[in-house]
Amino acid sequence: MRENENKRRHLSGPGEYVSEFEQFLDHYIAQHPEVAEDQMRGWYIWWDHKQDIAERAREQRDSVAVKPYSYE
């Protein structure tokens, strides 16, 4: 977020409240852009994996159904 947009965002009017914590985060990210880059890198490591369709099919085919507990 650009500095001018950041300042405008913190000017609160009716229904436009921005908490001090959110202001701190906005300021911190503006001063440390590498944090956002690191966040995206972490996102891609944990969530955006390329899927191997053949591997997934093999895992599903080889899995054994888990029997539910009997509540008797």
Secondary structure, DSSP 8 states (H G I E B T S, - for coil): --HHHHHHHHS--TT----HHHHHHHHHHHH-HHHHHHHHHHHHHHT-----HHHHHHHHHH----------
